[in-house]
Amino acid sequence: MKSEVSSLFKRLSALFDYIEEKYVPKYGKFSVTLFRSENEYFIDITFPKGTWDEYKAISREIKEYMNENGLDDLSSHTLITCLEAFQKWIENH
């Protein structure tokens, strides 16, 4: 179990490095929340900026990265949010 968690955190660290390099300059610093139920992990990655179309692209690209880099079991349990896009959506609905 301990080695499993250690491996997960190494893969997550690589994911966060990827996000930092690719998205932070344009969309701002992201926040991460990691949840664990009895046997599953869930992750929330939130960016402060981004349009609705950018949000869709970011979400697709990050999940593709996860699937290609040993985090495929977690990609379906990952929520990616761009606050600016959702705020504008809420204002218009």
N, C-alpha and C positions, 0 to 999 in steps of 0.2 A: 504494500500500500504506500509506504513512504517513497519508494523509488518511482511509483506511478505518479504521485503528486509532484515529485521533483522533475520528472520528465515533462509533465504538463506545464509547469511553470517555466521551464526552459523554452518550450515551444511558444508559450504566450509571450515571453520576453522578446523572442524573435519577431512575433506578430506586432508587438508594440513598437519595436524599432522600425519595422516596415511602415507602420502608420505614421510614426513621428516624421520619418524622412519624406514620405509621399504626400501627406495630407495637411500636416500642421501649418506649413507656410501659408497656405491659402485658406484653410477652414478653422484655424485656431487650435489651441491646445485642447486635447480631448480628455474626457474623464472615463474611467472604467470602474464598473461595479461587477464583482464576481460573487455569484450565489452558489450555494451547494445544497442540494436536497440530499436525501439518503444516499443515492448512488449516482447522481447526475450533477453536472456543473452547468450553470447558466451565466451568460456574460452580457453586459450592457456597455456599449461604447457610444459616447455622446460627444458630438462636435457642436460648438456654438454657432457656426456659420454654415451656409450652404443653401442653394435653391432646391426645389423639389426634384428637378432633373439631376442635379449634382448629387443629391442624397441617394437617388436610385442607383447612380453609377458607383458611388462610394460603397454602398452596401453590396452590390454585385461583385466589385473588385476585391473587397476585403474577404467576402465569403469564398471567392475563387482562390485567393491566397491561402485561406485556412484549409480548404479541401486539398490543395496541392502540397501542403506542408505539415501534414500529420495532425491537423486539427479538425478533420472532417466530422468526427463524432461530436464536436462542439459547435460547428458552424450552424447546424439546425437549431441550436439553443442560444443563438446570438442575436441580440437586438442592436441595431445601429440606428442612431438618431441624429438628425441635424436640427437643432433647436430653432434656428431661424426659419427653416422650411415649414416646420410644424406650427410655429407661431403665425406665419402668414396664412397657412391653411385654416387655422382656427379663426383668424380675423375675417376670413372670407366665407365662413360657413356658419 
